[in-house]
Amino acid sequence: MSEYIIVLSSTLHSFISNKYNEGYDYLLDITAIDYSEYENTHEDQYAVIYMIRHNDFKKVIVIKSYLPSLEIDTITDIFSGANWLEREVYDQYGIKFKNHPNLRRVLNHREFQGHPLRKSYPITKGQFLHEVDDLVDEMNYKLYSKDVVCTLEDGSFSDCNKDLMFLNIGPAHPASHGTIRTYVALDGETIEAAVTEIGYLHRGFEKSCENHTYNQIVPYTDRLNYCSAISNNIAYVKTVEEMLGVDITPRAKAIRVMLLELSRIEDHLVCLAAILVDMGALTNYWYIYNPREDIYELLSKLTGARLTNSYMRVGGMANDLYDGFEADLERVLVKVKEGIDEALSLIKHNRIFHDRTQNIGIIDAKDAINASLTGPNLRASGVAFDMRKDTPYYGYENYEFDVVVGSVGDIYDRVMVRFEEITQSISIIKQVMQNLPNGDINIKDASIVLPAKDAVYNTIEGVMNQFKLIIDGVKVPSNEYYSSIEATNGELGFFIVSDGSGTPYKVKVKAPSFTAIAAYPDIIEGSQLADCILTLGSLNIIAGEMDR
Amino acid sequence: MELENPSLPTDTAIVTKLDEAIGWARESSLWPMIFGTACCAIEFMSVAASKYDISRFGAEVVRFAPKQADLMIVAGTITYKQGPILKQIYDQMCEPKWVISMGACACSGGFYDNYSTMQGIDEIIPVDMYVGGCPPRPEALLEALLSLQRDLRENRYNPSRHKDFKGRLDNV
């Protein structure tokens, strides 16, 4: 599906710039690979990887460049979304980007020594932080670039034309999810400049992946976007299955589509409930949260867990639907519909809601693409990019549904796009359940799927098969592969490097929330302080996925 | 500890009753401060929502300002980067105060045994109640709350219980 190109590091910038002019104008992700423990090592230890999507939203190119020295040109002048992605590569691998405007750590803390995703860094070597970053220098440079402060002769800064007040919003703030810190410079109530710091929930997902077998990683993926765990499971196992070259059964595909849409409903519900609470509309929270409880109930009956389901396996899923699932699902969908109708009846014609959301926190289509926004946030800006339509998988082309787009790209659009997407998802689920194929849920391949329990308890072959699969893991042939799905927050992709063993050599998540939060400071600059809270809520930042 | 107040009568019988009265008052007026960072915070939303409804147990006045609260519920993974913030907020809470550690990550780091995750918040602050699970069900958190309330009612509150606690960030 994706084209794979290797270029010289010295020509990388001009190559990407040419590709940009050819229409590859939507940056997906940047990462690096440390080849020091790879089976057939290249003479250069590190390589950087760029994933860029064409503006037809179908083609993806993966550009790889080996690094003779730990330096490469930045591409922030082409893509604004590259800024934080390059910072992450610097933070995790220690690769420097020449001419980057602000190359500092983004996930790890400021006292951290070393670069954790290098193979030489021991996974359990933790380092305490004693004092948090005050962000003053970053703020000063930001104000300086806006001509708000001037430099003194000794190199320090001073106010030159405005009387500013500085304020920390978060990380321990009810609306910042405990993990996002925004340091703002206020002129009255207006935000003159903003600096966002993340990484408070960076819990080493990618390093942990390098130490577990493919199926053991499924529970870790649950905790990326913990509001819709199953969609992460699916994005991950789909990538691994494509690397193995297997095609899952029709029933498994249909169940995955159904659960993906149920996850989408679940995720949008919690986003809407939270943003309305932030707005002071507490009643909506009760109306919207109750159907979410019903979904929890259904999922815990199906998977055994309310929130972190771990339901998918490479080659299929843990178990089939239970008897009576369809009736339970129908009841839940009715309640979801009731819940969102009640909430909408409270806000649809509500003047306060309109005044607080319309034409606030705007990002237009061009900026949204350049900043690599994705999913509902991008569609709210009027870009009809939905992978379910553009690059359909699991038979999405057979279901009828609309891609919901906004027109302005403000908070109102982002909220309303989510409300309407819930309705569309309900319709997709109903279509899936009408034509749910019969048959197996797992593929028949003893080297991928665990044997039946009957065989494990009664035959020696079964025991050995189970043992080998559990201890060694599913063997994935050597490859470097990127694949993604339209998850609840947008394009959720996995870039996996395998070396033929049962453990991935490297896993990188293309996380929709990461690029959204990178664009956030620019969106809120110039708006009112109270509006920045709503803007944050409307972008639906999920910390687990943002910080990984 | 109420005995230390010289204006109170020294008769032991009355003091016991006073303790009981204070315990009873404390039991039903816990103001939680939710320090939520990750998945467990989403389950805390369920605890607060109508189905599980924490207000049935007299602890629904959730405050995000530490100075107004006396029960800190740490819900979610605490990373080394988050450590100083957790400590600062804990220090800002006034005595008497209690800490519930909700979920595997806050208790022990959970399955994040790696470079960025603190292996349990009791490395930096004292904890009164641990709730297992990843994430724990809402009932489990409510059970922790009820146990704490039972302890308060039965006068098991010991203000000097963490006297010897020394966290990894305490000497800086």
Boltz contact constraints between the chains, C-beta under 6 A:
constraints:
  - contact:
      token1: [A, 109]
      token2: [B, 81]
      max_distance: 6.0
  - contact:
      token1: [A, 116]
      token2: [B, 115]
      max_distance: 6.0
  - contact:
      token1: [A, 123]
      token2: [B, 114]
      max_distance: 6.0
  - contact:
      token1: [A, 124]
      token2: [B, 113]
      max_distance: 6.0
  - contact:
      token1: [A, 125]
      token2: [B, 115]
      max_distance: 6.0
  - contact:
      token1: [A, 126]
      token2: [B, 80]
      max_distance: 6.0
  - contact:
      token1: [A, 126]
      token2: [B, 115]
      max_distance: 6.0
  - contact:
      token1: [A, 128]
      token2: [B, 80]
      max_distance: 6.0
  - contact:
      token1: [A, 128]
      token2: [B, 168]
      max_distance: 6.0
  - contact:
      token1: [A, 129]
      token2: [B, 80]
      max_distance: 6.0
  - contact:
      token1: [A, 129]
      token2: [B, 81]
      max_distance: 6.0
  - contact:
      token1: [A, 129]
      token2: [B, 83]
      max_distance: 6.0
  - contact:
      token1: [A, 129]
      token2: [B, 84]
      max_distance: 6.0
  - contact:
      token1: [A, 130]
      token2: [B, 172]
      max_distance: 6.0
  - contact:
      token1: [A, 132]
      token2: [B, 84]
      max_distance: 6.0
  - contact:
      token1: [A, 171]
      token2: [B, 85]
      max_distance: 6.0
  - contact:
      token1: [A, 172]
      token2: [B, 85]
      max_distance: 6.0
  - contact:
      token1: [A, 172]
      token2: [B, 89]
      max_distance: 6.0
  - contact:
      token1: [A, 174]
      token2: [B, 64]
      max_distance: 6.0
  - contact:
      token1: [A, 178]
      token2: [B, 36]
      max_distance: 6.0
  - contact:
      token1: [A, 178]
      token2: [B, 37]
      max_distance: 6.0
  - contact:
      token1: [A, 179]
      token2: [B, 37]
      max_distance: 6.0
  - contact:
      token1: [A, 199]
      token2: [B, 81]
      max_distance: 6.0
  - contact:
      token1: [A, 200]
      token2: [B, 81]
      max_distance: 6.0
  - contact:
      token1: [A, 200]
      token2: [B, 82]
      max_distance: 6.0
  - contact:
      token1: [A, 201]
      token2: [B, 37]
      max_distance: 6.0
  - contact:
      token1: [A, 201]
      token2: [B, 38]
      max_distance: 6.0
  - contact:
      token1: [A, 202]
      token2: [B, 79]
      max_distance: 6.0
  - contact:
      token1: [A, 202]
      token2: [B, 116]
      max_distance: 6.0
  - contact:
      token1: [A, 203]
      token2: [B, 77]
      max_distance: 6.0
  - contact:
      token1: [A, 203]
      token2: [B, 112]
      max_distance: 6.0
  - contact:
      token1: [A, 203]
      token2: [B, 116]
      max_distance: 6.0
  - contact:
      token1: [A, 203]
      token2: [B, 117]
      max_distance: 6.0
  - contact:
      token1: [A, 204]
      token2: [B, 114]
      max_distance: 6.0
  - contact:
      token1: [A, 204]
      token2: [B, 115]
      max_distance: 6.0
  - contact:
      token1: [A, 204]
      token2: [B, 116]
      max_distance: 6.0
  - contact:
      token1: [A, 207]
      token2: [B, 114]
      max_distance: 6.0
  - contact:
      token1: [A, 208]
      token2: [B, 114]
      max_distance: 6.0
  - contact:
      token1: [A, 223]
      token2: [B, 39]
      max_distance: 6.0
  - contact:
      token1: [A, 226]
      token2: [B, 39]
      max_distance: 6.0
  - contact:
      token1: [A, 226]
      token2: [B, 42]
      max_distance: 6.0
  - contact:
      token1: [A, 286]
      token2: [B, 50]
      max_distance: 6.0
  - contact:
      token1: [A, 289]
      token2: [B, 49]
      max_distance: 6.0
  - contact:
      token1: [A, 293]
      token2: [B, 51]
      max_distance: 6.0
  - contact:
      token1: [A, 307]
      token2: [B, 39]
      max_distance: 6.0
  - contact:
      token1: [A, 307]
      token2: [B, 135]
      max_distance: 6.0
  - contact:
      token1: [A, 544]
      token2: [B, 38]
      max_distance: 6.0
